[in-house]
Amino acid sequence: MDSAVSVHDLSKTYIVHERSSGVRAAVRGIFRRQKKEVKAVQAINFEIQPGEIVGFLGPNGAGKTTTLKMLSGLLYPTGGEARVLGHLPHLRERQYLRQITLVTGQRNQLIWDIPAADSYDLFKAIYEIDPDLYKRTVEEFVEILDMKDLVRKPVRNLSLGERMKVEIAGSLLHHPRVLFLDEPTLGLDVPMQRRVRKFIAEYSQREGATVLLSSHYMADVEALCRRVIVIHQGGILFDGDLSALAARFTSHKKVIVKPADQSLDLSGYGEIVESELGSVSFRVPKSEVPGMTARLLAEVPIVDLAVEDPPIEDVIDVVFAKGAIE
């Protein structure tokens, strides 16, 4: 099976001009401008199969958005090659653009001063969508995302969360096969975040669509992605199952105990990181988990006991702090 997204040694370097502060530096800069190279993305490699939903994680400035823009054809790479559905994105061929979409929480494609519904009509003409299919799609999206009142308001009058809903719907009207999503749940409340995640998952399953999802909300990634790619300082640190991330980069597990007698002092059993609602949570080195849990079960009357990996947010922090694969 051919990959939906294929990236080989993809790089992007920017040339930026610098000058020191002060009048002399300003005058000197007129005649001799100082330049430096900023390597935003450095020879990254990955493949994504059709229908796969992959998380794309990294701190601010890691190269996520630059990579998504290269894959969607908005930026020309300075090295390597990317192919999406067999196309070179930077050529921006009509057949290619009809099959992809880019959604970013920091930019809008809808016309600011008119209702979203009017922009949708424009998209219908641009993508030459069949009228019956267009009508069914809009009705479906409006119902699923609860947008009945929103699509008739000028976009400038919508809140950030409301705008993200109508943006997501507008970006999928032409039934793209590849979705590049950059912070798609930005500004949404928790119930609507869940609804959007379900919407994306169902769309991918129904259409066989490939999704590359970048988000700072780890709940998005945990709900949608089995595989994650972690990028830091322009290079890839990790590419694999989300469940393997904790196993590879953390040395501890979380042991949660609910004793029958909540007045018991359990501090002698390990490092307590949380104690509330009748439960005590320990941070325990992986090698010590079997012995510690056996001791607790033997010595303490226990209502419940669970062993968990650290929260994904903590795992990601560890990955970024290490900055390289060990």
Secondary structure as GFF3:
##gff-version 3
##sequence-region A 1 326
A	DSSP	beta_strand	5	18	.	.	.	ID=ss1
A	DSSP	alpha_helix	23	31	.	.	.	ID=ss2
A	DSSP	beta_strand	34	48	.	.	.	ID=ss3
A	DSSP	beta_strand	53	57	.	.	.	ID=ss4
A	DSSP	alpha_helix	64	71	.	.	.	ID=ss5
A	DSSP	beta_strand	79	84	.	.	.	ID=ss6
A	DSSP	three_ten_helix	89	91	.	.	.	ID=ss7
A	DSSP	alpha_helix	94	97	.	.	.	ID=ss8
A	DSSP	beta_strand	100	104	.	.	.	ID=ss9
A	DSSP	alpha_helix	116	127	.	.	.	ID=ss10
A	DSSP	alpha_helix	131	144	.	.	.	ID=ss11
A	DSSP	three_ten_helix	150	152	.	.	.	ID=ss12
A	DSSP	three_ten_helix	155	157	.	.	.	ID=ss13
A	DSSP	alpha_helix	160	171	.	.	.	ID=ss14
A	DSSP	beta_strand	178	182	.	.	.	ID=ss15
A	DSSP	alpha_helix	190	207	.	.	.	ID=ss16
A	DSSP	beta_strand	210	214	.	.	.	ID=ss17
A	DSSP	alpha_helix	218	224	.	.	.	ID=ss18
A	DSSP	beta_strand	227	232	.	.	.	ID=ss19
A	DSSP	beta_strand	235	241	.	.	.	ID=ss20
A	DSSP	alpha_helix	242	249	.	.	.	ID=ss21
A	DSSP	beta_strand	252	259	.	.	.	ID=ss22
A	DSSP	three_ten_helix	267	269	.	.	.	ID=ss23
A	DSSP	beta_strand	271	276	.	.	.	ID=ss24
A	DSSP	beta_strand	279	285	.	.	.	ID=ss25
A	DSSP	three_ten_helix	286	288	.	.	.	ID=ss26
A	DSSP	alpha_helix	289	299	.	.	.	ID=ss27
A	DSSP	beta_strand	302	308	.	.	.	ID=ss28
A	DSSP	alpha_helix	312	322	.	.	.	ID=ss29
###
